[in-house]
């Protein structure tokens, strides 16, 4: 007997039908459960492969383009393992560089005098004292800076419009001496004021603004207690060297006398060395000059002076016909230097020395000296009005030769800087031709 077909439960049939429907997707148009066409599946696979190939090619092109950009622009930072290259600035550093200011980078220290000797107005400008304005400082950053110094008049000066540019190197100390272009009134004034400002050249950022306020010493006045703007003592020998300003001012009568006293007899050959010195000495101080002679006071001078010392210029001495020993020495040195033959003539040296016959160390005698071979010769200018040239030469030379022999440091100082003192400052020496170069001394204004 054939087996009887047993129907499955209704719930089980519906579940099976549902599973079958999920396994057989419906047609998009009819919604019937059919199998996919094999040709369609083949086309889809080809399209997917083409898309994959195009994506690969695009990725390669982008990589090549990135490589070329890196090659053409080597400054573009590259990352390796998440780190910046050592030779490229980081983001923080780049931001810092772009925000650096001159205030952050530049330290300025202005130096200004409160006293200026009038007789040194032509000598201003070197980094040695004196100067009107010197700016020192340091650039603490890696960027170079250009700053501008501008001046404006305040009191008793006629100032031309002026801007001075200074370039400050990176991470460098600097110092610049600046002289404003101005003139003083013809009538002497004691107090002057000039305002000055420093600002950065590009941004016009103001860095510092102050005023020069200086007292000007009266004309032809020397102050032995003069200080640098920093409050320090002047370089040894500076005041001695500055006396050379009187020997360079040889206008008018002093110049005419210097020319004429080198002539032997109305236009014959010019006199040199001791012969020229003898002739000029006689024309200045001896009885031969008659009423034209300059009377020299036969007394000691205080040197260095405790108060300001006024020294008349050569032309004034020739007009007034009176001088102390220091004034007479500077006058003679000025006259002798007119039209001198630099190639063969000796250099005159100012010597101010204590007098062993008196107790005071401040009372000094003044000599004009020169080297003669290995020995020294000299004239005592305190005796210029009473002794003729040859007598004065004989008496004074032995004393000066002994002074230099006893203290060789004096000769060394003359050779090195042109001016200086011995250890106890009882003797001062100055050779103005060397000292002018060392200290930048020019003639009287």
Residue pairs with C-beta under 8 A, 6 or more apart in sequence:
20 33
21 33
24 33
24 34
24 35
25 33
25 34
25 36
26 32
26 33
26 34
27 34
69 76
70 76
70 78
75 88
77 84
77 85
77 88
78 85
78 88
79 85
84 90
89 97
97 143
100 141
100 143
101 205
102 145
102 147
102 200
102 203
102 205
102 207
103 205
103 207
104 140
104 141
105 139
105 140
105 141
105 143
105 145
106 137
106 138
106 139
106 140
106 145
106 147
106 168
106 207
107 137
107 138
107 140
108 135
108 136
108 137
108 198
108 207
108 208
109 135
109 136
109 137
110 133
110 134
110 135
110 136
110 208
110 210
111 131
111 133
111 134
111 135
111 136
111 228
111 229
111 230
112 132
112 133
112 134
112 210
112 212
112 213
112 214
112 229
113 129
113 130
113 131
113 132
113 212
113 214
113 228
113 229
114 213
114 214
114 215
114 229
115 214
115 215
115 216
115 217
115 223
115 226
115 227
116 124
116 130
116 132
116 214
116 215
116 216
116 217
117 130
117 216
117 217
117 221
117 222
117 223
117 226
117 242
118 188
118 216
118 217
118 218
118 219
118 220
118 221
118 445
119 217
119 219
119 220
119 221
119 222
119 242
119 245
119 444
119 445
120 130
120 242
120 245
120 441
121 184
121 445
122 245
122 442
122 443
122 444
122 445
123 130
123 242
123 245
123 439
123 440
123 441
123 442
124 130
124 131
124 132
124 179
125 131
125 177
125 179
125 440
126 177
126 439
126 440
127 134
127 175
127 177
128 235
128 238
128 439
128 440
129 226
129 228
129 229
129 234
129 235
129 238
131 177
131 178
131 179
131 229
132 178
132 179
132 180
132 194
132 212
132 214
133 149
133 177
133 178
133 179
133 180
133 196
133 212
134 175
134 176
134 177
134 178
134 229
135 149
135 166
135 175
135 176
135 178
135 198
136 173
136 174
136 175
136 176
137 168
137 173
137 174
137 175
138 172
138 173
138 174
139 145
139 168
139 169
139 170
139 171
139 172
139 174
140 171
141 170
141 171
142 170
142 171
143 170
144 167
144 168
144 169
144 170
145 167
145 168
145 200
145 201
146 165
146 166
146 167
146 168
146 200
146 201
146 202
147 165
147 166
147 168
147 198
147 199
147 200
147 201
147 207
148 163
148 164
148 165
148 166
148 198
148 199
148 200
148 201
149 163
149 164
149 165
149 166
149 178
149 196
149 197
149 198
150 162
150 163
150 164
150 196
150 197
150 199
151 159
151 162
151 180
151 182
151 194
151 195
151 196
152 159
152 194
152 195
152 196
152 197
153 159
153 182
153 193
153 194
153 195
154 193
154 194
154 195
154 211
155 191
155 192
155 193
156 184
156 185
156 189
156 191
156 192
156 193
157 182
157 183
157 184
157 192
157 193
157 194
158 182
158 183
158 184
158 185
159 180
159 181
159 182
159 194
160 181
160 182
162 180
162 181
164 178
165 201
166 174
166 176
168 174
180 194
180 196
180 212
182 194
184 192
184 216
188 216
188 218
188 219
189 216
190 215
190 216
190 218
191 213
191 214
191 215
191 216
192 212
192 213
192 214
192 216
193 211
193 212
193 213
194 211
194 212
195 209
195 210
195 211
195 212
196 209
196 210
196 211
196 212
197 206
197 208
197 209
198 206
198 207
198 208
198 209
199 205
199 206
199 207
200 207
217 223
217 308
218 310
219 445
220 310
220 311
220 312
220 313
220 444
221 308
221 309
221 310
221 311
222 239
222 242
222 243
222 305
222 308
222 309
222 310
222 311
223 308
223 309
224 239
224 304
224 305
224 306
224 309
226 234
226 239
227 233
227 234
228 234
235 439
236 417
236 419
236 420
236 421
237 413
237 417
237 418
237 419
237 420
237 421
237 430
237 435
237 439
238 419
238 439
239 304
240 350
240 419
240 420
240 421
240 428
240 429
240 430
240 435
241 417
241 418
241 419
241 430
241 432
241 435
241 436
241 438
241 439
241 441
242 439
242 441
243 311
243 330
243 350
243 430
243 432
244 430
244 432
244 435
244 436
244 441
245 441
245 442
245 443
245 444
246 311
246 313
246 314
246 330
246 331
246 334
246 444
247 330
247 333
247 334
247 337
247 432
248 334
248 432
248 436
248 441
248 442
248 443
248 444
249 313
249 314
249 315
249 334
249 443
249 444
250 258
250 314
250 334
250 335
250 337
250 338
251 315
252 315
253 314
253 315
253 318
253 319
254 314
254 315
254 318
254 331
254 334
254 335
254 338
255 338
257 280
257 283
257 284
257 318
257 335
257 338
258 280
258 334
258 335
258 336
258 337
258 338
258 339
259 338
259 339
260 283
261 271
261 276
261 279
261 280
261 282
261 283
261 284
261 335
262 270
262 271
262 272
262 276
262 279
262 280
262 338
262 339
263 270
263 271
264 270
264 271
264 279
270 276
270 339
270 341
271 279
272 341
272 344
272 345
273 344
273 345
273 346
274 377
276 336
276 340
276 345
277 336
277 389
278 389
278 390
280 332
280 335
280 336
281 332
281 379
281 384
281 389
282 288
282 289
282 388
282 389
283 289
283 292
284 293
284 294
284 328
284 331
284 332
284 335
284 384
285 293
285 294
285 296
285 328
285 384
285 385
286 293
286 388
286 389
287 293
292 321
293 321
293 385
294 317
294 318
294 321
294 322
294 323
294 328
294 331
294 385
295 321
295 322
295 323
295 385
296 323
296 324
296 325
296 328
296 381
296 382
296 384
296 385
297 322
297 323
297 324
297 325
297 382
297 385
298 382
298 383
298 385
298 386
299 324
299 325
299 382
300 325
300 355
300 358
300 363
300 364
300 365
300 382
301 324
301 325
301 326
301 352
301 363
301 364
301 366
302 362
302 363
302 364
303 326
303 352
303 362
303 364
303 366
303 428
304 362
304 425
304 428
306 362
311 326
311 327
311 330
312 320
312 323
312 327
313 444
314 330
314 331
314 334
314 335
317 323
317 327
317 328
317 331
318 331
323 331
325 365
325 366
325 380
325 381
325 382
325 384
326 352
326 366
326 381
328 366
328 381
328 384
329 350
329 366
329 367
329 368
329 381
330 350
332 368
332 379
332 381
332 384
333 348
333 350
333 368
333 432
336 348
337 348
346 370
346 371
346 372
347 370
347 431
347 433
347 434
348 368
348 369
348 370
348 431
348 432
349 368
349 369
349 370
349 414
349 429
349 430
349 431
350 366
350 367
350 368
350 369
350 428
350 429
350 430
350 431
350 432
351 366
351 367
351 368
351 369
351 378
351 400
351 403
351 427
351 428
351 429
352 364
352 365
352 366
352 367
352 427
352 428
352 429
353 364
353 365
353 367
353 400
353 403
353 426
353 427
353 428
354 361
354 363
354 364
354 365
354 426
354 427
355 363
355 364
355 365
361 426
365 380
365 381
365 382
366 380
366 381
366 382
367 378
367 379
367 380
367 381
367 396
367 400
368 378
368 379
368 381
369 376
369 377
369 378
369 379
369 400
370 376
370 377
370 378
371 377
375 397
375 401
376 397
376 400
376 401
376 403
376 404
377 393
377 396
377 397
377 400
377 401
378 393
378 396
378 397
378 399
378 400
378 401
379 389
379 392
379 393
379 396
380 387
380 392
380 395
380 396
380 399
383 392
383 395
383 396
384 392
387 395
403 410
403 427
404 410
404 411
407 422
407 423
407 427
409 420
409 422
409 423
410 420
410 422
410 427
410 429
413 419
413 420
413 421
413 429
414 420
414 429
414 431
414 434
415 434
417 434
417 435
417 438
417 439
418 430
418 431
418 432
418 433
418 434
418 435
418 436
418 437
418 438
418 439
419 428
419 429
419 430
419 431
419 434
419 435
419 438
419 439
420 428
420 429
421 427
421 428
421 429
432 441
435 441
436 442
